[in-house]
Amino acid sequence: MAPANLDTLDDSVNNPGDSTMAYDFDLFVIGGGSGGIAAARRAAEYGAKVGLAEAGRLGGTCVNRGCVPKKLMVYASHFPDQFEAAAGYGWTVGERHFDWPTLVKALDTEVTRLNGIYGTMLDKSSVQLFPHYARFTDRYPQNRNGGGCHPRHS
Ligand SMILES: Cc1cc2nc3c(=O)[nH]c(=O)nc-3n(C[C@H](O)[C@H](O)[C@H](O)COP(=O)(O)OP(=O)(O)OC[C@H]3O[C@@H](n4cnc5c(N)ncnc54)[C@H](O)[C@@H]3O)c2cc1C
């Protein structure tokens, strides 16, 4: 499913005062981190029509700045000790050199792969992705340009 733009939604749906108005989503989630993606997918599994706005890369703090890059960096930091220990087990370890740009590139490749998996999961769950910053001006969410939607819950 192609990412949608909140601006493309008909402005008439952003009228909270009209009770005859049809809801365009059962649930609108702001934030595509671990919590938002889990909530969106779970609601969609129960048959809800779900939209999700994410201003940055899918996966949130955990995938992009937290758990994942941290763990990979910690794994990378273990190698010097292992090289030292290896000698005691009969290994001859050659000259060692650490290249920070190579690690950063590998981290980014892995994070990008995970971003893609999260996008595919949302797609498969039929969650409509809005790759934008969203905010509330009343009880309904809007993106920065003022485009809005009219979800039953958000
Ligand atoms: C350095 C670090 C290491 C960590 N390591 C671990 C670990 O090893 N294990 C572990 O369990 N936890 C770890 N955590 C904690 C984990 O990252 C968080 O618990 C988790 O990311 C919280 O998920 P969340 O969905 O609530 O929020 P987030 O992942 O922060 O997601 C919020 C998302 O909402 C988006 N957003 C915010 N406002 C808007 C808006 N108005 N419109 C559109 N999008 C918006 C943001 O761009 C973001 O993507 C770590 C955290 C850090 C900082």
Ligand as a Chemical Component Dictionary entry (heavy atoms), coordinates in Angstrom:
data_LIG
# 
_chem_comp.id                   LIG 
_chem_comp.type                 NON-POLYMER 
_chem_comp.pdbx_formal_charge   0 
_chem_comp.three_letter_code    LIG 
# 
loop_
_chem_comp_atom.comp_id 
_chem_comp_atom.atom_id 
_chem_comp_atom.alt_atom_id 
_chem_comp_atom.type_symbol 
_chem_comp_atom.charge 
_chem_comp_atom.model_Cartn_x 
_chem_comp_atom.model_Cartn_y 
_chem_comp_atom.model_Cartn_z 
_chem_comp_atom.pdbx_ordinal 
LIG C1  C1  C 0 19.669 4.031  23.872 1  
LIG C2  C2  C 0 18.432 3.209  24.138 2  
LIG C3  C3  C 0 18.550 1.838  24.246 3  
LIG C4  C4  C 0 17.405 1.058  24.494 4  
LIG N1  N1  N 0 17.568 -0.308 24.598 5  
LIG C5  C5  C 0 16.486 -1.070 24.854 6  
LIG C6  C6  C 0 16.622 -2.482 24.954 7  
LIG O1  O1  O 0 17.708 -3.033 24.776 8  
LIG N2  N2  N 0 15.518 -3.220 25.227 9  
LIG C7  C7  C 0 14.287 -2.621 25.407 10 
LIG O2  O2  O 0 13.321 -3.334 25.685 11 
LIG N3  N3  N 0 14.138 -1.285 25.317 12 
LIG C8  C8  C 0 15.188 -0.501 25.045 13 
LIG N4  N4  N 0 15.035 0.850  24.939 14 
LIG C9  C9  C 0 13.722 1.422  25.146 15 
LIG C10 C10 C 0 12.875 1.315  23.869 16 
LIG O3  O3  O 0 13.553 1.921  22.780 17 
LIG C11 C11 C 0 11.541 2.037  24.133 18 
LIG O4  O4  O 0 10.933 1.409  25.241 19 
LIG C12 C12 C 0 10.609 1.912  22.964 20 
LIG O5  O5  O 0 11.214 2.408  21.790 21 
LIG C13 C13 C 0 9.322  2.679  23.271 22 
LIG O6  O6  O 0 8.481  2.508  22.149 23 
LIG P1  P1  P 0 7.350  3.562  21.845 24 
LIG O7  O7  O 0 6.604  3.049  20.643 25 
LIG O8  O8  O 0 6.575  3.844  23.072 26 
LIG O9  O9  O 0 8.091  4.929  21.494 27 
LIG P2  P2  P 0 9.117  5.235  20.347 28 
LIG O10 O10 O 0 9.851  3.993  19.893 29 
LIG O11 O11 O 0 9.935  6.387  20.822 30 
LIG O12 O12 O 0 8.205  5.667  19.127 31 
LIG C14 C14 C 0 7.568  6.904  19.080 32 
LIG C15 C15 C 0 7.483  7.261  17.598 33 
LIG O13 O13 O 0 6.526  8.299  17.439 34 
LIG C16 C16 C 0 6.995  9.182  16.457 35 
LIG N5  N5  N 0 6.305  10.438 16.738 36 
LIG C17 C17 C 0 6.323  11.135 17.892 37 
LIG N6  N6  N 0 5.497  12.184 17.812 38 
LIG C18 C18 C 0 4.930  12.127 16.565 39 
LIG C19 C19 C 0 3.977  12.946 15.893 40 
LIG N7  N7  N 0 3.433  13.991 16.489 41 
LIG N8  N8  N 0 3.620  12.611 14.624 42 
LIG C20 C20 C 0 4.164  11.531 14.020 43 
LIG N9  N9  N 0 5.061  10.710 14.625 44 
LIG C21 C21 C 0 5.447  11.010 15.874 45 
LIG C22 C22 C 0 8.502  9.233  16.666 46 
LIG O14 O14 O 0 9.151  9.636  15.466 47 
LIG C23 C23 C 0 8.796  7.782  17.024 48 
LIG O15 O15 O 0 9.122  7.016  15.882 49 
LIG C24 C24 C 0 16.136 1.667  24.654 50 
LIG C25 C25 C 0 16.015 3.061  24.525 51 
LIG C26 C26 C 0 17.141 3.815  24.276 52 
LIG C27 C27 C 0 16.994 5.325  24.151 53 
# 
loop_
_chem_comp_bond.comp_id 
_chem_comp_bond.atom_id_1 
_chem_comp_bond.atom_id_2 
_chem_comp_bond.value_order 
_chem_comp_bond.pdbx_ordinal 
LIG C1  C2  SING 1  
LIG C2  C3  SING 2  
LIG C2  C26 DOUB 3  
LIG C3  C4  DOUB 4  
LIG C4  N1  SING 5  
LIG C4  C24 SING 6  
LIG N1  C5  DOUB 7  
LIG C5  C6  SING 8  
LIG C5  C8  SING 9  
LIG C6  O1  DOUB 10 
LIG C6  N2  SING 11 
LIG N2  C7  SING 12 
LIG C7  O2  DOUB 13 
LIG C7  N3  SING 14 
LIG N3  C8  DOUB 15 
LIG C8  N4  SING 16 
LIG N4  C9  SING 17 
LIG N4  C24 SING 18 
LIG C9  C10 SING 19 
LIG C10 O3  SING 20 
LIG C10 C11 SING 21 
LIG C11 O4  SING 22 
LIG C11 C12 SING 23 
LIG C12 O5  SING 24 
LIG C12 C13 SING 25 
LIG C13 O6  SING 26 
LIG O6  P1  SING 27 
LIG P1  O7  DOUB 28 
LIG P1  O8  SING 29 
LIG P1  O9  SING 30 
LIG O9  P2  SING 31 
LIG P2  O10 DOUB 32 
LIG P2  O11 SING 33 
LIG P2  O12 SING 34 
LIG O12 C14 SING 35 
LIG C14 C15 SING 36 
LIG C15 O13 SING 37 
LIG C15 C23 SING 38 
LIG O13 C16 SING 39 
LIG C16 N5  SING 40 
LIG C16 C22 SING 41 
LIG N5  C17 SING 42 
LIG N5  C21 SING 43 
LIG C17 N6  DOUB 44 
LIG N6  C18 SING 45 
LIG C18 C19 SING 46 
LIG C18 C21 DOUB 47 
LIG C19 N7  SING 48 
LIG C19 N8  DOUB 49 
LIG N8  C20 SING 50 
LIG C20 N9  DOUB 51 
LIG N9  C21 SING 52 
LIG C22 O14 SING 53 
LIG C22 C23 SING 54 
LIG C23 O15 SING 55 
LIG C24 C25 DOUB 56 
LIG C25 C26 SING 57 
LIG C26 C27 SING 58 
# 
